[in-house]
């Protein structure tokens, strides 16, 4: 069964800051510009564990937000 982001996007949150998550390829990215956490999706299962997360650089996070149609400074919908 494939991970279906659209079905669960309203209930998924960043375990660290409780921010909204957006899917970007094989990861879920927190929209909080202060944390910029990225969580992997492995075998169609989101790994929402802080220990497995990585912090994106400000530039990489901005690129993700731009691809997702969000404001590159706030992460809010554009």
N, C-alpha and C positions, 0 to 999 in steps of 0.2 A: 504494500500500500504506500503510495507516494505521499509525502508531506504536502498538505493543502493549506498554505498560508492564509488564503482568503477566508477559509472557514473558521480559523482560530485567531485571526489578527486582533480581534476585539478583547481577547482574554489574555494574550501573551504580554508579559512585561519583563523588563530587565530585573533580574533578581537582586542586583546591587542597588539601583536607584529608583526602581519601579517606573522607569520611563517607558514610553512606547517603543516597540521594536518594528523594524521594517526588514523585509527579506531582500537580500542582495546576493544573488547567485546561491552559493551553498553556505550562506551564513545569515544570521539575524543580527541586525545592527541597532543599537540603542540610539534614539534621536536626541539624546541629551548631549549638547556640545561640550559640557564640562567633563563627561566621563568617556564618551566615544567607544564604548565596549562593543566587541563583535563576538558572537557566539556561533560555533560551527553547527552545521546540520550534517550528521553522520548517518549514513544508511537510512535517510528520510526521517531521522529523529533529531529534533533540536536538542542540543546539549547545553541547557541553560544552567551551567555550573560556573560560578565565578572562577574557580580554579582552572577551567578550560577556556575561559575567555581571553581575548587579547585586546589591548587598547590600540585603537587606530591613531595614526598621526592626525593632526588637524587637517592637513591637506587631503589625506585619504578619506577621512570622514566627510569632508566637504564634497568630494567627488561622489561618494555614495548618496549623500543628500541630494545632489544635483540630479543624479540618475533617477532618484525616486520622486523628483518634482517637488522637493522641499527647499526651504530657505537654507542656504549654505552657512548662515551664521547662527540660526536658532534651531534648525531642525523641524520647524513647524511647517504644515502644509503650505504650499506656495500658491 
